[in-house]
Amino acid sequence: MTVNSEEQLIEYIKNKSTFEIINFIKEFQIIPEEINNFNDILIFLIKHNVSFKIIKYFFEQQQQQQGVQEFINNNTEALFYSIENNNFKIATLLLQNGMKITDKNHCSNNIIEHLLKVGKLNSNNLSFIMEINKNIASETLFPLLSNPYCNKIKILKTLFYFNIYHNIINNIVNCLMVYKNSIPMSDRDIQHFFSCYLNPFININKKNKNGNTPLLCILNDRNNVELVQLLIEYAKDNNVVLEINERNNQGSYPLLKAVKNNETVVQYLMNYAKDNDIKLELNEMNYCGEYPLLNAIEENNTRIVQVLLNYANENNIILEMNEKNMFNNYPLLKAVKEDNVELVHLLINYAKEKNIILEINGKDNSGYYPLMCAVKNNNIEMIQVLVSYAKENNIILEMNGINYYGFYPLLCAVNNNNVEMIQVLIDYARETSIVLEMNGINYFGEYPLLNAIEKNNIEMVRLLLHYATDNNIILKVNEKGNRGNYPLLMSVIVNNTKMIPLLMDYANRNNIILDINKKNEEGDHPLIHSVKENNVDIVRILLDYANKNDIILQIYKKKDNNWNIPIKYENIKEVIISNNDNDNSCPLYYAIKHNYIEIIKLLLDYINMNNYFKSELNK
């Protein structure tokens, strides 16, 4: 029998005894180097938990054919795989034959990195590794804390408790040796002795390449309460002072990260700081301009904000209240954005106590400022709080500033369909002699009058028209907005017979002729839309307005001058139209096609009154 590959050999040795396998290898004079040095066979045997004697035999065969270094290079994977599967007997065999626990595999990973990568690091194999090399614990910490898949708490407990246990044992042994040998020691010698043997193996203040300490790594995870507690307890048990103000390469520090997580972690840090006479950083900014108060507000966490305020008061720290981050956000603006009135009250009260004037009009990078955010959130109470604060501090609120998308407070209030809010804005503007912006069109083609009509809110439209009149503002009543709609057309679209006269009256008082023939993007104009809706009242209003203002309505298209209308006109009881005529954008055609008798009468009366293609009708 010829064996040319490991696959063939594996097939043969399956379910064979040690005696049979050894005889087979000898009989056919199988040489390891001819079939990949038995590498895959060994992995197969370890994976299937084959007899230790068989595995040992294959290792011995390898060693007979290879040098020490070649043996080590070929069996790093086998060592890692045996530890990965908690087969410590095989791992010990390899280690006794020249392998090292610090060796790296073909991916340049050490044993800890490999186990984390494959998700197999556990308290058992970690204990085994540390029994061999306790110094590997420090190398374990950062890969462990940055791995999202392993059981960090259980493994970290193993790491810490193993460390403490071995530290105690070593201390006892060394003390006994000193005593046994009756070695005289000075105070300095004793101090040096304990500094050497009582120091923990794990440096919990060490930084990784990003400048993060273990505590900062833990705080990257929101569900980190138990891990933080574990680290603090380890520090206490080993008389190590955690560097809880230490910053990483981005300028972040523990409290700055903790306020984004939960109140319990913040309280742990504050208690630890108090116990160790450390004053926590409260105002330091990272490279993004973030600081604890701003981050806590960004998380909309009122309790953490209160904790920060209390800590600041207890430690005579004046909190930074107006500093902006890289997005130009600041505490009051963020609190208003989060729609949290309680939080705004907290900030205002603290500012009063410390004689701080809050920034209240500053814009962020998108052009938002507190009043606009309050209006956008449809929160009248918040607006009243801002107005009250502004009055108390002789500040004039920004009322007309536009954001990146062209929104401004009045437009936002209209979009919220909130008449009460509009009245609040108008009242404040009147008190402060501010004239509200009413004609600005945003990025989406919206402006207050058009949107108020689209909301079909006649009370709101009246309010806007009255405000415009009172402040000598000429509204753009013919301005096209979103989808090419404009106020008169939108009034027709919402089918509001009271809204249309309101617009016409405003236009008349301001010597404006309303556009009545202009089409939107869908090709509709007021008359055709009202005909399509069979709204006789609106058709009558439009025809009357056209007559009074000498406007020629688009009853038909100019290209249809020779349009043949075969009408049987007998008291307009029945209308017959040729199937060849097909134009849904022509009011008369549409009315005839759908047999809207009253509208047909109105249109024909308008035609006759204006001699409108009268010759065509006489045919």
Secondary structure, DSSP 8 states (H G I E B T S, - for coil): ----SHHHHHHHHTT--HHHHHHHHHHTT--GGGGGGGHHHHHHHHHTT--HHHHHHHHHHHHHHS-HHHHHHHHHHHHHHHHHTT-HHHHHHHHHTT--TT---TTS--HHHHHHHTT---HHHHHHHHHH-TTHHHHHHHHHHT-SSS-HHHHHHHHHHHHHHHHHHHHHHHHHHHHHTT----HHHHHHHHHHHSS-SS-TT---TTS--HHHHHTTSSS-HHHHHHHHHHHHHTT----TT---TTS--HHHHHTTT-HHHHHHHHHHHHHTT----SS---TT---HHHHHHHTT-HHHHHHHHHHHHHTT-----S---TT---HHHHHHHTT-HHHHHHHHHHHHHTT-----S---TTS--HHHHHHHTT-HHHHHHHHHHHHHTT-----S---TTS--HHHHHHHTT-HHHHHHHHHHHHHTT-----S---TTS--HHHHHHHTT-HHHHHHHHHHHHHTT----TT---GGG--HHHHHHHTT-TTHHHHHHHHHHHTT-----S---TTS--HHHHHHHTT-HHHHHHHHHHHHHTT----SS-GGGTT-------STTS-----TT---TT-HHHHHHHTT-HHHHHHHHHHHHHTTTTHHHHH-
